[in-house]
Amino acid sequence: MKKELIIGLLISALTIAAIVYITQFSPIDHGSEDDLYSVEISGDDMSHLTVQDIADLWEIESEILLTEIINTFELQGEYTTNTTLEEMRKEYAFSPTLIKEIAEKIKIEG
């Protein structure tokens, strides 16, 4: 009885180890952050773009994007569609990835 229990525990431990190894070190492409968005651009590159540039990339209305950014981060400055993200980030240091999420949401909602 003891021997069977030990063998069962050993098999369970090896199974768990195999699953962990496969999920952590597998060469299978699990996708990247860029797969989440319809536009592939780095956050670094985005920070130098204007709201209009970003809206053009996502093929959405720039005024809607601007309004969503201002409302989301409760910005108080005077911003236009010609304002860069870098300028807006001086007031609130948001991640450009969050702008990707906002743009994607607007695009999906139409």
TAFENTA-V911369 format. One record per residue. N is the residue number from 0. RES is the residue in three letters. SS is DSSP state (hx for helix, st for strand, lp for the rest). PHI is phi in whole degrees, 0 to 359 (* if undefined). NEAR is the number of other ideal C-beta (glycine too) atoms within 8 Angstrom. Layout:
N & RES & SS & PHI & NEAR
N & RES & SS & PHI & NEAR
This chain:
0 & MET & lp & * & 4
1 & LYS & hx & 297 & 5
2 & LYS & hx & 298 & 6
3 & GLU & hx & 294 & 7
4 & LEU & hx & 295 & 8
5 & ILE & hx & 296 & 8
6 & ILE & hx & 296 & 8
7 & GLY & hx & 298 & 8
8 & LEU & hx & 295 & 8
9 & LEU & hx & 296 & 8
10 & ILE & hx & 297 & 8
11 & SER & hx & 299 & 8
12 & ALA & hx & 296 & 8
13 & LEU & hx & 294 & 8
14 & THR & hx & 296 & 8
15 & ILE & hx & 297 & 8
16 & ALA & hx & 299 & 8
17 & ALA & hx & 295 & 8
18 & ILE & hx & 297 & 8
19 & VAL & hx & 299 & 8
20 & TYR & hx & 299 & 9
21 & ILE & hx & 298 & 8
22 & THR & hx & 286 & 6
23 & GLN & hx & 271 & 6
24 & PHE & hx & 242 & 4
25 & SER & lp & 290 & 7
26 & PRO & lp & 284 & 3
27 & ILE & lp & 295 & 4
28 & ASP & lp & 285 & 4
29 & HIS & lp & 267 & 3
30 & GLY & lp & 88 & 4
31 & SER & lp & 227 & 4
32 & GLU & hx & 302 & 6
33 & ASP & hx & 297 & 6
34 & ASP & hx & 293 & 6
35 & LEU & hx & 281 & 6
36 & TYR & lp & 239 & 10
37 & SER & lp & 282 & 5
38 & VAL & lp & 237 & 8
39 & GLU & lp & 259 & 4
40 & ILE & lp & 204 & 8
41 & SER & lp & 283 & 5
42 & GLY & hx & 298 & 10
43 & ASP & hx & 300 & 7
44 & ASP & hx & 293 & 8
45 & MET & hx & 297 & 13
46 & SER & lp & 298 & 11
47 & HIS & lp & 265 & 8
48 & LEU & lp & 270 & 11
49 & THR & st & 277 & 9
50 & VAL & hx & 302 & 17
51 & GLN & hx & 298 & 9
52 & ASP & hx & 301 & 8
53 & ILE & hx & 293 & 15
54 & ALA & hx & 299 & 15
55 & ASP & hx & 297 & 8
56 & LEU & hx & 298 & 10
57 & TRP & hx & 271 & 13
58 & GLU & lp & 58 & 6
59 & ILE & lp & 231 & 10
60 & GLU & lp & 286 & 7
61 & SER & hx & 294 & 12
62 & GLU & hx & 294 & 7
63 & ILE & hx & 293 & 10
64 & LEU & hx & 300 & 17
65 & LEU & hx & 302 & 13
66 & THR & hx & 299 & 8
67 & GLU & hx & 296 & 11
68 & ILE & hx & 297 & 14
69 & ILE & hx & 300 & 10
70 & ASN & hx & 291 & 7
71 & THR & hx & 298 & 9
72 & PHE & hx & 258 & 10
73 & GLU & lp & 51 & 7
74 & LEU & lp & 286 & 10
75 & GLN & lp & 253 & 4
76 & GLY & lp & 289 & 6
77 & GLU & lp & 268 & 3
78 & TYR & lp & 243 & 11
79 & THR & lp & 235 & 7
80 & THR & lp & 290 & 11
81 & ASN & lp & 267 & 6
82 & THR & lp & 280 & 11
83 & THR & st & 275 & 10
84 & LEU & hx & 298 & 14
85 & GLU & hx & 304 & 8
86 & GLU & hx & 294 & 8
87 & MET & hx & 290 & 15
88 & ARG & hx & 290 & 10
89 & LYS & lp & 292 & 5
90 & GLU & lp & 277 & 8
91 & TYR & lp & 214 & 8
92 & ALA & lp & 279 & 3
93 & PHE & lp & 280 & 10
94 & SER & lp & 276 & 6
95 & PRO & hx & 303 & 11
96 & THR & hx & 299 & 8
97 & LEU & hx & 294 & 9
98 & ILE & hx & 291 & 13
99 & LYS & hx & 301 & 14
100 & GLU & hx & 297 & 8
101 & ILE & hx & 296 & 12
102 & ALA & hx & 299 & 16
103 & GLU & hx & 296 & 12
104 & LYS & hx & 298 & 9
105 & ILE & hx & 298 & 13
106 & LYS & hx & 299 & 11
107 & ILE & hx & 293 & 6
108 & GLU & hx & 286 & 5
109 & GLY & lp & 79 & 3
